[in-house]
Amino acid sequence: VKTLDYRRKLLMHAQRGTRTHTPLRATDFKSVVSTIPPPGHK
């Protein structure tokens, strides 16, 4: 559950960023998120 919440926050942040920055491609964003480990995971 924590992993989904963490990714949801990243997605929300990215969506806000598209208003002022160059939009990310959905596939690029998904590949970046999939490589980020959840907090506290080693």
Backbone bond lengths (Angstrom), bond angles and torsions (degrees), N, CA, C in turn:
res aa  C-N    CA-C-N  psi(-1)  N-CA   C-N-CA  omega(-1)  CA-C   N-CA-C  phi
1 V - - - 1.465 - - 1.524 110.26 -
2 K 1.317 117.07 -40.07 1.467 119.86 179.96 1.523 111.02 -62.74
3 T 1.327 116.74 -36.72 1.459 120.24 179.78 1.522 110.70 -62.76
4 L 1.322 117.55 -44.07 1.462 120.84 179.41 1.519 110.70 -63.97
5 D 1.329 117.39 -40.56 1.458 121.15 179.66 1.523 110.18 -64.43
6 Y 1.318 116.71 -40.90 1.466 122.27 179.72 1.525 110.61 -63.68
7 R 1.322 115.89 -45.26 1.467 119.79 179.33 1.520 111.33 -67.93
8 R 1.336 116.96 -34.28 1.464 120.79 178.33 1.528 109.69 -63.36
9 K 1.324 117.04 -40.81 1.466 120.87 178.67 1.521 110.28 -64.72
10 L 1.327 117.02 -40.97 1.457 119.87 177.71 1.522 110.94 -62.69
11 L 1.323 116.15 -42.24 1.456 120.87 -179.83 1.524 110.57 -63.79
12 M 1.326 117.27 -43.66 1.462 121.08 179.28 1.524 110.14 -62.42
13 H 1.325 117.05 -41.14 1.462 121.56 179.43 1.528 110.03 -63.54
14 A 1.319 116.59 -42.75 1.463 120.79 -179.53 1.523 111.13 -65.58
15 Q 1.320 117.18 -38.42 1.458 120.42 -179.72 1.528 110.57 -66.17
16 R 1.320 117.83 -38.36 1.468 120.34 176.77 1.518 110.19 -66.35
17 G 1.327 116.07 -37.02 1.453 120.74 -178.08 1.516 113.18 -66.79
18 T 1.322 117.74 -25.79 1.461 120.01 -177.49 1.522 111.75 -68.33
19 R 1.301 117.70 -16.25 1.468 119.71 -179.48 1.525 111.38 -75.28
20 T 1.328 116.94 -29.18 1.456 119.73 -176.47 1.518 112.65 -117.01
21 H 1.329 117.63 -14.96 1.457 121.74 -177.91 1.524 109.83 -120.60
22 T 1.305 115.03 173.68 1.461 119.63 177.44 1.525 109.41 -63.74
23 P 1.307 118.19 126.78 1.476 121.04 -178.84 1.526 111.76 -60.28
24 L 1.313 115.34 142.44 1.457 120.54 175.47 1.521 109.05 -85.17
25 R 1.297 116.01 144.79 1.463 118.90 173.91 1.518 107.50 -73.45
26 A 1.308 117.24 141.77 1.464 121.54 -177.27 1.524 110.98 -57.71
27 T 1.312 117.41 -40.93 1.467 119.90 -178.66 1.516 110.79 -67.28
28 D 1.320 117.90 -38.99 1.457 121.20 178.49 1.519 110.20 -64.05
29 F 1.325 116.73 -43.60 1.456 120.29 -179.08 1.525 110.64 -63.42
30 K 1.322 116.80 -43.90 1.468 120.28 -179.89 1.520 110.93 -61.62
31 S 1.323 117.83 -39.42 1.460 119.94 -179.27 1.525 110.53 -67.97
32 V 1.330 117.54 -35.97 1.462 121.33 178.27 1.519 110.24 -67.63
33 V 1.321 117.38 -45.67 1.462 121.34 -179.19 1.519 110.78 -62.93
34 S 1.312 117.51 -38.40 1.465 120.25 -177.24 1.522 111.94 -67.29
35 T 1.338 117.83 -21.07 1.461 120.50 -179.48 1.522 112.49 -92.17
36 I 1.324 118.01 -9.45 1.460 121.43 -179.94 1.525 109.67 -89.77
37 P 1.335 117.51 118.73 1.465 119.37 178.66 1.519 110.93 -71.66
38 P 1.315 117.73 150.98 1.458 120.17 177.67 1.526 110.74 -65.33
39 P 1.324 118.68 153.73 1.467 121.68 -179.93 1.526 111.35 -57.00
40 G 1.334 115.62 136.96 1.453 119.89 177.69 1.513 113.67 82.91
41 H 1.328 117.64 0.62 1.467 121.13 -179.35 1.520 108.72 -99.96
42 K 1.339 116.41 131.06 1.469 119.49 179.27 1.510 109.98 -123.76
